[in-house]
Amino acid sequence: MEKRLANWGNYPAISCDETSFSQEDQIQDFISSHSSVIARGNGRCYGDASLASHSVSTLKYDKVLAFDIETGIFECQSGITLDQILNIIVPQGWFLPVTPGTKFITIGGAVASDVHGKNHHVDGSFSGHIINMDVITGNQETITCSANIEADLFWATCGGMGLTGIITRVKFGLKKIDTAYIRQKQIKAKNLEDLIRLFEEYKDYTYSMAWIDCLQKGDAFGRGILIVGEHATPQELSEQQRKAPLHLAQKRKLSMPFNLPSFTLNTLTVKAFNWLYYLKNTKREINNVIPYEPFFYPLDAILHWNRGYGKAGFVQYQFVLPLEKKDGLVAILKKISDAGLGSFLAVLKVFGKQDSLISFPMEGYTLALDFPVRKGLFEFLDQLDEIVLQYGGRLYLSKDARMKQEVFWQSYPNAQKFADIIKTYNGKKLFRSIQSDRLLLTQ
């Protein structure tokens, strides 16, 4: 069915023929009659990685295949969302081993993006918790792969943006929990140097992230709020919470009903938001116990929040720099501050070591920023790309909507090896996207 499709950033938007399937033979029939397709989950990647002229929606392929509540081994079809999985596993005392900042992505999308979370420095990315999975490759063969079996296919699929084939089944391990709550600590940092020091001071916490005010200068440059947390024990809950420690009351969600006018997002409104957000913490340190949802998924409480960036959409710019290249972080934040292009959502996290083929994380600091699409933005982001390359960093493919191909090939050291594996399993370039063509991976 022909439709207008865009991912979460609402940029770019294209006309696309989209089909869905609930049985594997249906997807086999579809790909046998098309010369190019790309799998698409819930459309929560930000750019064009799951956009193509022919799209295959996995959302109806969403069954739970097995769940061992004793060992925490979960097996499912690729179209199920993290939200659906959480509703099943949390009441049984289990949690996702790794989760990004939204629960509205599919498990197939989690693998294709090799998602990371607030605990990468402790638990790595999602690929480290996969036991095995099935992938329909370009020759229409379903191959079961793991870190040790058909390993080249496995590692090229984890973070490979769907270019090795369509993920249909994933088996992975969960994390044991005793409650559905998080013991949270928030600490205000007066500037970037203070914030980096706090990351180091609280590095033993399982979960950590920070919000940064991108528009501050002088002594307050890079000020922010570090947020760390652990899964709460029953003893840490209130008397009321202890009555049902693994169950949360359903809360009514807000919704952004329409696209806001583009003029509502400007330097003044971003400055005002940042000022209020920083001052909302009246104390330097705040400790409390909260449900897991506002800790891991604060924005999921506002449905369609992406409409707040206007009809033209937005791009999320996420980069990582090596741990020892903090000067690069300073250079980029200074560039943003000088240009007055601050972001409402500026999230800083620290990555641990990771040895993988094409996944985004490396040991270092990663910053994610949202920018409304407007005149001059892409030229400005090209300048940020140069700084990222200068300091040995790279951009997250799952967030990318405009990176130039030379930036990708210079910043991903295994890019050629990845391209060679794509040729092995997708030699006829059956699986391709706007992004993969732009980056010369499937051209």
Residue, then its C-alpha position, 0 to 999 in steps of 0.5 A: m500500500e502506497k503511503r507517506l512515511a517518515n521516522w521519528g524525526n519526521y525528516p525525511a518523509i518519502s512516498c513508500d509502498e509498505t506491506s506487513f506480514s504475520q507469517e514467514d512465508q508471506i515475507q518470503d513471497f514479498i521479497s521474492s517479487h521485489s528488487s529492493v526492500i528494507a525492514r521497518g519496525n515502529g519507526r522510532c529510529y530518527g532518520d532514514a535507516s528504515l526508509a526505502s521505496h518498498s518497506v516491510s513492516t514487522l509490527k504484526y510479527d509480534k508473538v512471544l515464543a518462550f519465556d523461562i521465568e526461572t532463568g530469564i531467557f526470553e524468545c520472541q518474534s522481531g515485531i514485538t515492542l519493548d513496551q509489550i515485553l516489559n508488560i510481560i516480564v516486569p510482573q515476573g521479576w525481570f527487566l530488559p538487560v539494555t534499553p534505550g530512551t524509549k520503550f516503543i521500539t521493536i526488538g528487531g529494531a533494537v538489534a538492527s541499531d544495537v541499542h545502548g542505554k544508561n548502563h553501557h559502561v556496566d552491561g554493554s549494548f543489546s548485542g551482548h545479551i543475545i543468545n541467538m537469532d534468525v535472519i532472512t538473508g538476500n538469498q531468501e535463506t533463514i539463517t540462525c546466528s549467534a556470537n559463535i555460530e555464523a558469527d560474521l552474519f551475527w555481528a554485521t546484523c547487530g547495528g547493521m541497520g537491516l542491511t544483512g536481511i530481515i530479523t525474524r526471531v530473537k532469543f536473549g537474556l533478561k536482568k533479575i529485579d525485585t521491584a519495578y522501582i528505581r533508587q534515583k540520585q540527581i546531582k547538579a553540576k555547575n559546569l562541564e568540568d564538574l559534570i565530568r568529575l561527577f561521572e567519574e565519582y559515580k561510575d559504580y552506579t549501574y545507570s547514569m546519564a546527564w542533561i546538559d545546558c548547551l547555551q551557557k558560557g563562561d563559568a557555567f559552560g556545560r552545566g547540567i544535572l547528573i542522574v544515576g540509579e539502581h533497581a530498588t530493593p523491597q526495603e527501599l520502597s514505601e509501605q504502599q509500594r511494598k504491597a505490590p513491588l512489581h506492579l505499577a499503576q497505569k498513568r494517563k499519558l499526555s499527547m501532542p495533538f498537532n505540529l507546533p509552529s516552527f517559530t516556537l523553537n528558538t534561542l530564547t525558548v530553549k534558554a528559558f527551558n534550560w534555565l527552568y530545568y536546571l533550577k527545578n532541582t532546588k538542592r544540589e543533590i536529590n534522592n528518591v525512589i521512583p517507578y522505572e518508567p519516568f527514569f528510563y522513558p521520561l519522554d514516552a509519557i508524552l505521545h507524539w512529542n516529536r510534533g513539538y519540533g514542527k512540520a519540517g521535523f528535526v534531526q537528532y545528532q548523536f556522536v561519541l568521542p574517545l574517553e581521552k578526547k574530552d577536548g572534542l566535547v568542549a569544542i562541540l559544545k562551544k560551537i553550539s553555544d556560539a551559534g545559539l543552536g541549543s537543544f531542549l534535549a541534550v543527553l550525555k552518557v558514558f560508554g564502556k569498552q566495546d569490541s564489535l563490527i559496526s555498532f556505534p559505541m566505543e569507550g568514551y562520552t556520547l552526546a545526543l542533541d535535537f535540532p529542528v530542521r531549518k535553513g543552514l542547519f545541515e551546513f552547521l552539522d557538517q562543521l560538527d562532523e569535522i570536529v567529531l572526525q578530528y577527535g576520532g569519534r563517530l555518529y550513530l547510524s540509527k539517528d542519522a539523516r544526513m551524514k555524508q558518505e566520507v564521514f561514515w567511511q572515515s569514522y567506522p574502522n570496520a566499514q569495509k569489512f561490514a560492506d564485504i559481509i553485506k555483499t556475502y549475504n545481500g549480494k544483489k542489494l535486495f535489502r537497502s535504504i535511503q541511508s545505505d545508498r547515501l553512505l554508498l553501502t548498497q550503491 
